[in-house]
Amino acid sequence: MPTVDNPTEKTLAELGVNDAQGVAEKFAEVRARFDRQVALEADEIRKLMLQEAWLGSDSDPVTSLRNFWVGRKTGVLTLITENWLKKSPSSLKGVIGKQFNELKGHIETKLEEQRKRIEEKTEAAALTREQVDLSLPGVIRPIGSHHLIRQVFQEIEDIFFSIGFSVVEGPEIETPYYNFEALNIPEFHPVRDDMDTFYLDLPKGASTPLLLRTHTSPMQIRTMEKQKPPVRVIVPGKVYRRDNPDATHSFAFHQIEGLAVDTDITFCDFTGTIEYFVKQFFGPSVKTRFRPSYFPFTEPSVEFDVSCPFCGGTGTAAAGGTCTKCKGAAWIELFGAGMVDPAVYGFVNYDAKKVSGFAFGIGIDRLAMLKYSIDDIQVFFQNDVRFLSQFP
């Protein structure tokens, strides 16, 4: 590879310079050489690197050129300081120092101008490559949406949030205490059997058994443990029960539990809250009714029914015949609810003589099936885009 002699690697004495005029001429030579090189484009600098080995071997020719001139160890300015300035006689140091400062300022200014020039060209080239041809047809990209269950969750949360309820969430893996005992479900109750509940297979010696929650009610207990009345919360989430999958059952499904506890809450407050929710969700034309029922954690307990929104509460389909949704009954069962059993307050250190409240549990999947005329719960879990895209 051919090389070009670098005068800054020698002292001025070795170059035969011993007066101010000679110093000025050598600095003029170095400056002229720099001006020629800094004016070159990147490809031209690369060719120069092959001709003048002393330019270095950096993969970026512009960086290589910069390192050659202002590099800390072997740059031209460093070599001038070491070989020309420090090793020159005292009579020339003033002239050399002046010439050096002028050269240094010139080199730094030109290198900065070169950097900006290259950046501008690079940006211009990138803009040209990325320029959009507005005459071309656009690319239609599918727009995603929330899952239908998530949409129903959000709608219900918005309704209850508008009347002062807050949203809390809790763990899907629970202890029997929070899932059963604190909700007034004793150890001998049949729902605690292995046939109804998923229990986790824990290592031997585990102190507390764990299970997949069968409802979101445990968070009602956890909330009351941390918060004194008034309490108004809803608890959305996924729950698990050992049901055989079919059109209306699944081992995993979704619920929203609601709880309101305060002084002087009555059954009328409860019915008014539930009716407001139902009419907001299904429309103002639906009618509601309660039927007596039983739940361990509420007393009194009720089943809440709504007039069939598909047949208008007549039991007869619009096309004639029996309504397939309510099976001619004109009513559809929605969910269970009731006034909180005073025994539950004992688990959270509430004074049952001073507070009262109501609780309810809503099956989200069931509400979604009713509102959107879906006849198979399994479609919620199959991730079929053809189904999901119907609910943007």
C-alpha positions as CSV (number, residue, x, y, z in Angstrom):
1,M,0.0,0.0,0.0
2,P,1.5,3.4,-1.0
3,T,2.1,5.9,1.8
4,V,2.5,9.6,2.0
5,D,5.1,11.2,4.2
6,N,3.6,13.0,7.2
7,P,5.8,16.0,8.0
8,T,4.3,16.4,11.5
9,E,6.0,13.1,12.5
10,K,9.3,14.9,12.3
11,T,10.8,17.8,14.2
12,L,11.3,21.2,12.5
13,A,15.0,20.7,12.7
14,E,14.7,17.4,10.8
15,L,12.6,19.3,8.2
16,G,15.3,22.0,7.9
17,V,13.2,24.8,9.4
18,N,15.0,27.3,11.6
19,D,13.2,30.6,11.1
20,A,9.7,32.1,11.3
21,Q,9.2,32.1,7.5
22,G,10.0,28.4,7.4
23,V,7.5,27.8,10.2
24,A,4.8,29.7,8.4
25,E,5.4,27.7,5.2
26,K,5.2,24.4,6.9
27,F,1.9,25.4,8.6
28,A,0.6,26.6,5.3
29,E,1.4,23.2,3.7
30,V,-0.4,21.3,6.5
31,R,-3.4,23.7,6.2
32,A,-3.6,23.3,2.5
33,R,-3.5,19.5,2.8
34,F,-6.3,19.6,5.4
35,D,-8.4,21.9,3.2
36,R,-8.1,19.5,0.3
37,Q,-9.1,16.5,2.4
38,V,-12.0,18.0,4.3
39,A,-13.6,19.1,1.1
40,L,-13.8,15.6,-0.2
41,E,-17.0,13.4,-0.1
42,A,-17.0,10.2,1.9
43,D,-16.2,8.0,-1.2
44,E,-13.3,10.2,-2.1
45,I,-12.0,10.1,1.4
46,R,-12.2,6.3,1.3
47,K,-10.0,6.3,-1.8
48,L,-7.6,8.6,-0.2
49,M,-7.3,6.2,2.8
50,L,-6.1,3.6,0.4
51,Q,-3.5,5.9,-1.1
52,E,-2.3,7.5,2.2
53,A,-2.0,4.8,4.8
54,W,-1.5,7.4,7.5
55,L,-5.2,8.3,7.3
56,G,-6.1,5.4,9.5
57,S,-8.4,2.4,9.0
58,D,-11.7,3.4,10.7
59,S,-14.7,1.9,8.9
60,D,-16.2,5.3,8.6
61,P,-14.0,7.4,6.4
62,V,-15.2,10.7,7.8
63,T,-14.5,9.5,11.4
64,S,-11.1,8.3,10.2
65,L,-10.3,11.7,8.8
66,R,-11.4,13.4,11.9
67,N,-9.3,11.1,14.1
68,F,-6.3,11.7,11.9
69,W,-6.4,15.4,12.4
70,V,-7.6,15.9,16.0
71,G,-7.1,12.4,17.5
72,R,-5.8,12.6,21.1
73,K,-2.8,10.3,20.7
74,T,-1.7,10.4,17.0
75,G,-3.7,13.3,15.5
76,V,-1.9,15.9,13.5
77,L,-2.5,18.6,16.1
78,T,-1.1,16.3,18.8
79,L,2.0,15.6,16.7
80,I,2.6,19.3,16.0
81,T,2.5,20.0,19.7
82,E,4.9,17.1,20.5
83,N,7.3,17.5,17.5
84,W,7.2,21.1,16.5
85,L,6.3,23.1,19.5
86,K,7.9,21.3,22.4
87,K,11.1,20.4,20.5
88,S,11.7,23.8,18.9
89,P,14.1,26.4,20.2
90,S,12.7,29.1,22.4
91,S,13.1,31.7,19.7
92,L,10.5,30.0,17.6
93,K,8.0,28.8,20.2
94,G,6.0,32.1,20.0
95,V,5.6,31.9,16.2
96,I,4.8,28.2,16.3
97,G,2.2,28.7,19.1
98,K,0.5,31.4,17.1
99,Q,0.4,29.4,13.9
100,F,-0.8,26.3,15.8
101,N,-3.7,28.1,17.4
102,E,-4.8,29.5,14.1
103,L,-4.5,26.0,12.4
104,K,-6.4,24.3,15.3
105,G,-9.3,26.8,15.1
106,H,-9.5,26.4,11.4
107,I,-9.5,22.6,11.5
108,E,-12.1,22.4,14.2
109,T,-14.4,24.8,12.4
110,K,-14.1,23.0,9.1
111,L,-14.6,19.6,10.6
112,E,-17.8,20.8,12.3
113,E,-19.0,22.3,9.0
114,Q,-18.3,18.9,7.3
115,R,-20.3,17.0,10.0
116,K,-23.3,19.3,9.5
117,R,-23.1,19.0,5.7
118,I,-23.0,15.2,5.9
119,E,-25.9,15.1,8.3
120,E,-28.0,17.3,6.1
121,K,-27.3,15.1,3.1
122,T,-28.1,12.0,5.1
123,E,-31.4,13.4,6.3
124,A,-32.3,14.6,2.8
125,A,-31.5,11.1,1.4
126,A,-33.6,9.5,4.1
127,L,-36.5,11.8,3.4
128,T,-36.3,11.0,-0.3
129,R,-36.4,7.3,0.5
130,E,-39.3,7.6,2.9
131,Q,-41.3,10.0,0.9
132,V,-44.9,8.8,0.5
133,D,-46.4,8.8,-2.9
134,L,-49.9,10.2,-2.2
135,S,-51.1,8.9,-5.5
136,L,-50.7,5.3,-4.5
137,P,-53.7,3.4,-3.0
138,G,-53.7,3.3,0.8
139,V,-53.0,0.2,2.8
140,I,-56.1,-0.9,4.8
141,R,-55.0,-2.2,8.1
142,P,-57.5,-4.0,10.5
143,I,-58.4,-2.0,13.6
144,G,-58.5,-4.0,16.8
145,S,-61.0,-3.5,19.6
146,H,-61.7,-4.6,23.1
147,H,-63.0,-8.2,23.6
148,L,-66.8,-8.2,24.0
149,I,-66.5,-9.3,27.7
150,R,-64.1,-6.4,28.3
151,Q,-66.7,-4.0,26.7
152,V,-69.4,-5.3,29.0
153,F,-67.1,-5.0,32.0
154,Q,-66.4,-1.4,31.0
155,E,-70.1,-0.5,30.5
156,I,-71.1,-2.0,33.9
157,E,-68.2,-0.3,35.6
158,D,-69.2,3.1,34.1
159,I,-72.8,2.7,35.3
160,F,-71.8,1.9,38.9
161,F,-69.0,4.5,38.9
162,S,-71.6,7.1,38.0
163,I,-73.5,6.4,41.3
164,G,-70.5,6.5,43.6
165,F,-69.1,3.0,43.4
166,S,-65.3,2.4,43.0
167,V,-63.6,-0.5,41.3
168,V,-61.3,-2.9,43.2
169,E,-59.6,-6.0,41.9
170,G,-58.0,-8.9,43.8
171,P,-56.1,-12.2,43.4
172,E,-57.5,-15.1,41.4
173,I,-55.7,-17.6,43.8
174,E,-57.4,-17.4,47.2
175,T,-57.4,-19.1,50.6
176,P,-60.5,-21.0,51.8
177,Y,-60.9,-18.4,54.5
178,Y,-61.5,-15.5,52.2
179,N,-63.3,-17.5,49.6
180,F,-65.6,-19.4,52.0
181,E,-65.4,-18.9,55.8
182,A,-65.4,-15.1,55.9
183,L,-68.4,-15.2,53.7
184,N,-70.3,-17.3,56.1
185,I,-69.8,-20.5,54.1
186,P,-68.8,-23.1,56.8
187,E,-66.5,-26.0,56.2
188,F,-69.2,-28.6,55.7
189,H,-71.0,-26.6,52.9
190,P,-71.2,-28.6,49.7
191,V,-69.7,-25.9,47.5
192,R,-66.4,-26.5,49.3
193,D,-66.2,-30.0,47.9
194,D,-63.5,-30.9,45.4
195,M,-66.3,-31.6,42.8
196,D,-67.1,-27.9,42.7
197,T,-63.9,-26.0,43.4
198,F,-60.4,-26.1,41.9
199,Y,-57.8,-26.7,44.7
200,L,-54.1,-26.1,44.0
201,D,-51.7,-29.1,44.3
202,L,-49.3,-27.6,46.9
203,P,-46.1,-29.2,48.3
204,K,-46.4,-31.3,51.4
205,G,-46.3,-29.3,54.5
206,A,-48.0,-26.2,53.1
207,S,-49.6,-24.3,55.9
208,T,-52.7,-23.0,54.0
209,P,-54.5,-24.7,51.2
210,L,-55.1,-22.5,48.1
211,L,-57.8,-22.6,45.4
212,L,-58.9,-20.7,42.3
213,R,-61.6,-18.3,43.5
214,T,-65.2,-19.4,42.8
215,H,-66.4,-15.8,42.9
216,T,-65.0,-12.3,43.3
217,S,-66.7,-11.9,46.7
218,P,-63.4,-12.4,48.6
219,M,-62.4,-8.9,47.7
220,Q,-65.5,-7.6,49.5
221,I,-64.0,-9.1,52.7
222,R,-60.5,-7.8,52.0
223,T,-61.9,-4.3,51.3
224,M,-63.9,-4.2,54.5
225,E,-60.8,-5.4,56.5
226,K,-58.9,-2.3,55.2
227,Q,-61.7,0.2,55.0
228,K,-64.3,1.4,57.5
229,P,-67.8,2.3,56.3
230,P,-69.0,3.7,54.1
231,V,-68.0,1.1,51.5
232,R,-69.3,1.1,47.9
233,V,-67.3,-1.1,45.6
234,I,-67.6,-3.4,42.6
235,V,-65.2,-6.2,42.0
236,P,-64.8,-7.3,38.4
237,G,-62.7,-10.4,37.5
238,K,-62.4,-14.0,36.3
239,V,-63.6,-16.9,38.5
240,Y,-63.4,-20.7,38.2
241,R,-65.7,-23.6,39.0
242,R,-65.6,-27.2,38.0
243,D,-68.4,-27.1,35.5
244,N,-68.4,-29.2,32.3
245,P,-68.2,-26.9,29.3
246,D,-71.4,-26.5,27.3
247,A,-73.4,-23.7,25.7
248,T,-74.2,-22.1,29.0
249,H,-71.4,-23.3,31.3
250,S,-67.6,-22.9,31.5
251,F,-64.9,-23.7,34.1
252,A,-63.7,-20.1,33.7
253,F,-66.1,-17.2,33.5
254,H,-66.4,-13.6,34.6
255,Q,-68.3,-11.8,37.4
256,I,-68.8,-8.5,39.0
257,E,-69.6,-8.5,42.7
258,G,-71.0,-5.4,44.3
259,L,-71.0,-4.3,47.9
260,A,-72.4,-1.3,49.7
261,V,-72.2,-0.9,53.5
262,D,-73.1,2.2,55.5
263,T,-75.4,3.3,58.3
264,D,-79.1,3.0,57.5
265,I,-78.8,1.3,54.1
266,T,-82.2,-0.3,53.5
267,F,-83.7,-2.8,51.1
268,C,-85.2,0.1,49.2
269,D,-81.7,1.5,48.6
270,F,-80.8,-1.9,47.3
271,T,-83.7,-2.3,44.9
272,G,-83.3,1.3,43.6
273,T,-79.6,0.7,42.9
274,I,-80.3,-2.6,41.0
275,E,-83.2,-1.2,39.0
276,Y,-81.1,1.8,38.0
277,F,-78.3,-0.5,36.8
278,V,-80.7,-2.8,34.8
279,K,-82.5,0.1,33.1
280,Q,-79.2,1.7,32.2
281,F,-77.8,-1.6,30.8
282,F,-80.9,-3.0,29.0
283,G,-82.9,0.1,28.4
284,P,-85.7,2.0,30.3
285,S,-88.5,-0.2,29.0
286,V,-87.6,-3.4,31.0
287,K,-89.3,-4.3,34.2
288,T,-87.8,-6.0,37.2
289,R,-88.9,-8.3,40.0
290,F,-87.4,-10.1,43.0
291,R,-87.9,-13.7,44.1
292,P,-86.9,-15.1,47.5
293,S,-83.8,-17.2,47.5
294,Y,-80.9,-18.2,49.7
295,F,-77.2,-17.4,49.8
296,P,-75.0,-17.9,52.9
297,F,-73.7,-14.4,52.9
298,T,-76.9,-12.4,52.5
299,E,-80.1,-12.3,54.5
300,P,-82.7,-11.8,53.1
301,S,-81.6,-13.1,49.7
302,V,-83.3,-12.7,46.4
303,E,-83.0,-13.7,42.7
304,F,-83.3,-10.7,40.5
305,D,-85.3,-11.1,37.2
306,V,-85.8,-8.8,34.3
307,S,-88.6,-8.8,31.8
308,C,-87.4,-10.4,28.6
309,P,-85.9,-7.7,26.4
310,F,-86.4,-9.8,23.3
311,C,-90.1,-10.4,23.4
312,G,-91.0,-7.3,25.4
313,G,-92.0,-9.3,28.4
314,T,-94.8,-11.1,26.6
315,G,-93.4,-14.5,26.3
316,T,-94.2,-14.5,22.6
317,A,-91.6,-14.0,19.8
318,A,-92.1,-11.3,17.3
319,A,-92.5,-13.8,14.5
320,G,-95.0,-15.8,16.6
321,G,-94.6,-18.7,18.8
322,T,-92.8,-19.0,22.1
323,C,-89.9,-16.7,22.8
324,T,-86.8,-18.9,22.7
325,K,-84.9,-16.6,25.2
326,C,-87.3,-16.7,28.1
327,K,-89.0,-19.9,27.0
328,G,-92.4,-18.2,27.2
329,A,-92.0,-17.2,30.9
330,A,-91.7,-13.5,29.9
331,W,-88.9,-13.1,32.6
332,I,-85.2,-13.9,32.6
333,E,-83.2,-14.6,35.7
334,L,-80.2,-12.3,35.9
335,F,-78.3,-12.7,39.2
336,G,-78.5,-13.2,42.9
337,A,-78.3,-10.6,45.6
338,G,-79.5,-9.6,49.0
339,M,-78.8,-7.7,52.2
340,V,-75.4,-8.6,53.8
341,D,-75.8,-11.2,56.5
342,P,-74.8,-9.7,59.9
343,A,-72.6,-12.8,60.5
344,V,-70.3,-11.5,57.7
345,Y,-69.7,-8.3,59.6
346,G,-68.2,-10.3,62.5
347,F,-65.3,-11.4,60.3
348,V,-64.3,-7.7,59.5
349,N,-64.9,-6.1,62.9
350,Y,-67.9,-4.1,61.8
351,D,-70.7,-3.5,64.3
352,A,-73.7,-5.2,62.8
353,K,-76.0,-3.1,65.0
354,K,-74.7,0.1,63.4
355,V,-74.2,-0.7,59.8
356,S,-76.1,-2.5,57.1
357,G,-75.6,-3.1,53.4
358,F,-76.3,-5.1,50.3
359,A,-74.3,-7.3,48.0
360,F,-74.9,-8.8,44.5
361,G,-73.1,-11.0,42.0
362,I,-73.5,-10.5,38.3
363,G,-72.4,-13.0,35.7
364,I,-70.8,-10.9,32.9
365,D,-70.9,-13.7,30.3
366,R,-74.6,-14.2,30.9
367,L,-75.4,-10.5,30.6
368,A,-73.3,-10.3,27.3
369,M,-75.2,-13.3,25.9
370,L,-78.5,-11.8,26.7
371,K,-77.8,-8.3,25.5
372,Y,-76.1,-9.4,22.2
373,S,-78.2,-12.5,21.5
374,I,-75.3,-15.0,21.8
375,D,-76.4,-18.6,22.4
376,D,-73.0,-20.2,23.3
377,I,-70.7,-19.0,26.0
378,Q,-67.8,-20.9,24.5
379,V,-67.4,-18.3,21.7
380,F,-66.1,-15.9,24.3
381,F,-63.0,-18.1,24.7
382,Q,-62.3,-19.3,21.2
383,N,-60.7,-16.1,19.9
384,D,-62.4,-16.4,16.6
385,V,-61.8,-13.1,14.9
386,R,-64.9,-13.6,12.7
387,F,-67.0,-13.5,15.9
388,L,-65.0,-10.8,17.8
389,S,-65.0,-8.4,14.8
390,Q,-68.8,-8.1,15.1
391,F,-68.4,-6.1,18.2
392,P,-66.0,-3.2,17.4
